[in-house]
């Protein structure tokens, strides 16, 4: 039977209003509304036009439901600056990611969830310290945020570059946490976004994730998680120069601006020093062009999944056919995190691939 929710998801994914799609289909907005409400069923010819206009296979519009994501449980960092079309497109992308993730979960034993609820922590700084202790990280620099998140059972997906208004977002679904990162941003910014969304997941699971207060808490968590105060930053002098900060930022894999802010926050530099460094940052253009940029972090799980699938003769095209989506939709949610091959990379937060850790479920 025709599935009205799938029509709504496809329309949102393409960033179209009901009026715009109705015009493409040669019908009235009221008629389209009836289709999306399930009050009326489109003819075969109209479904074919839907498929062409929205670039989804005909089969997509039939069959089982796909989860629609409610905005009330989603953290959007810049909701006020975001158009409704971009917001809805991002949420629809999340729905497709849930579909792909369910397909992966059915075939692989992925890392189990290890993410405590820290909503009762005294503050965001305390929560960051508690999580580092829980994961036994100590006060060391985190080598790779995406690898760490994936190893703890957090599903990380990418956003397409055209969606520049969306920094990042996260949500819980059926006791599984999801994070979406905009891979158009700098690698340093993307790491901070990942830590910011991690803050939402551990601090705000049981409340509406919106507003200045929760965003401020997530920012404080990210800063403390990536640059723990307990480290004391002894490698820096009492009056560090901008050159010292550039050198230190390579250790922490954060932006120079984020490092300067953190040093001021923990009292390592004074307010006057912070202002002077901020002025120098702006003069040198380091806010828009990060000095000595770090390599972009990518997924460790996805390359392994596709390597195992290739062994069984399964391709991305096979997945898209089974899920009734175009393969480009898989590209948009996965391949921003597959920029380089890391199948042979060792990492302290994720063991070497073994069938016991990540294997096809026969």
Secondary structure, 3 states (H helix, E strand, C coil): CECHHHHHHHHHHCCCCHHHHHHHHCCCHHHHHHHHHCCCCCCHHHHHHHHHHHCCCHHHHECCCCCCCCHHHCEECCHHHCCHHHHHHHHHHHHHHHHHHHHHHHHECCCCCCCCCCCCCCCHHHHHHHHHHHCCCCCCCCCCHHHHHHHCCCEEEEECCCCCCCCEEEEEECCEEEEEEECCCCHHHHHHHHHHHHHHHHHCCCCCCCCHHHHHHHHHHHHHHHCCHHHCCCCCCCCCCHHHHHHHHHHHCCCHHHHHHHHHHCCCCCHHHHHHHHHHHHHCCCCCCCCCCCCCCCCCHHHHHHHHHHHCCCCHHHHHHHHCCCHHHHHHHHHHHCCCCCCCCCECCECCCCCCCCCECC
